[in-house]
Structures are given as C-alpha cells and as structure tokens.
Amino acid sequence: MNGDTPYETARRANIERNNLEMERLKLQRLKKSTPRMPKKKAKAKVKSTTPSKPTRRSKRTRDIKPDYTGERIEEEELPPIVSREESASRRAKRQKLSTEQLIAKQREWLLEHRTKLQSQYRDDAINLDGNTWAKIAVKKWGSLVTMCGGDDNGNVDWQQYVLSRTSTPSTEKKYGLLQEEYCQCPWRLLISCVLMSRVSSASVKTHAIDGFFAKYPTPTDVMQSDPAHAFEILKPLGLFENRWKGVIEISTAFLNMHIFNCGLDKSIKIYGVGEFGVDSFEIFVRGAARRIYPSDKNLAGYCRWVRENDP
C-alpha cells in the first residue's frame, strides 16, 4: 500500500487499462495528467521616485517642440520676499477676533451707517404733518424713515415709499418654508434669508430669527441697537460678523431708498443678499412664484407647488 485512497488506485488502473487498449488499437497513449499549480502573482512594480520628463499627451502636438521666446524675468518683476516677521504679522491679523474685538468692530460699522443716513437728512425734504402715507411709514418701520434720501431732487413721495415696501405674496396657502412666516414685510423677509443661510437646524433658525424680531421689530430699532445684544441672539447661527453686516446693509437700504428694490444688478445689489435672497424676495414679496425657476431646491419645489395647486 502506498497510502493512496481506493479512488486513486481504481483511477490509475482504469488509465492503464485504457492505455493498453489504445496500444492494441495502435492509437496514441494518453498523457499522464498532472495537477496544475497556481500561477505565481507577478510582483508589483515599484514606482520610481525620480520625476519623469513631461510628455505631450495630444497626438496632434506630441512631436512639436516647445517654442521658447527667450524672454527673461527681471528681478523687480518677481514677487517680493516676505520676511519671517512680516509673515507672522500677517498671520496674526488673520487670527480669529475675540468677542470684545468683534463687537467693537461691529459698533464702528453700525456708526458708519448711521452717519451715512444722517448725512442725507434734510428738514425741507420731509413733511410728516398731514401726510397719511408718511405716518404709515413711520408706524411700520420706525422714525428713521425720515432719513430717506428721496428722489433725484431730494423729494419723497411717501405713497411710493410705502407701496414699494408692500408685499404681494404668491399665495395665501402654506407650503412650510420659513420665508412664509415673514413675507408680509420685505425687510423681515430679507433679514430672515440672511439669518437662515447655512444653518441646517430648523429649530435653531426659528428660535434665533424670532428672537431677533422680538428684540428689533423695525429697521429703525436695528440702526439704534447695540451689536452686543444682537450677538447673544444670533450666536447660535454662527458667522455673526457676516450676518450682522448683512442686517445693517439691508436696514440701511430699506430706510434710505426712495423706491425700494433689491436684485443682483449692481445698482440695487445689497450686501448679504445673494441669489437665494433675491429669489425669495421675488417669490414672497413680488409674487413671482409662477414665472421664475430658482436654482435652490426648496424654492423650486415651492414654485412648482404654487403652479400646480394655486394656478
């Protein structure tokens, strides 16, 4: 016994018998079958660390040699070498401001815009006595509406001032967007767009925006505010500096423009109000849901819903 199993022994006997039969019939003997060994995997090629020369990939330009003009870069054309001390100074300027520094910076920003409004005030341009539309404007947006610059001649048509700030929403039905809660006032609508941007939590957005309008119900209240109080309300939203600048710019434009409007065109562009804010303004203030197709998916869904359910 050579240790083979009965199956192997019977298998070899059958092969030998078949071979003898093949010889008798003068046929070629069967080759001995040997198990195939698995092929060895080829060793992975080690990439050379030596950088290769650049090659042209395009067949059209592969054989064309580069044409050097022979121009030389003068030393004064090179960018200046920044010293280590100067580089450290630049990095320090880019470091995050402390809360106190941030509030101080925003106070300066707010004072600059107050001064801008006050510089355009003219006693002879504002007449509130007996002017119903002017009284409506003051009641809705505060006493600083009197800082309006007026038209090219400095005159204020208070009816146009109020009507240009009056909303005509696309529908009275509710879809579920946050803008629907503030669409009755263009100022509030634009402020809410600036405050909700880049915030995913609906509860955080709602709480902060409602808290902001409870503290500052009109643009006049914002322009007379202390940024330190606003910081505490808006801190959960993050990006306070950018949001606060947007709030001040919107409030300034809202109080100062004779006929209010906003858009992406440079003449009516307001800091902080991008495509999302402008589309929201057109949809929820100007009633344009049926004729525009915004890129924001939520606004696009709302417009589609209005066209299908409230034609």
Order of alpha helices (4+ residues) and beta strands (2+ residues): alpha-alpha-alpha-alpha-alpha-alpha-alpha-alpha-alpha-alpha-alpha-alpha
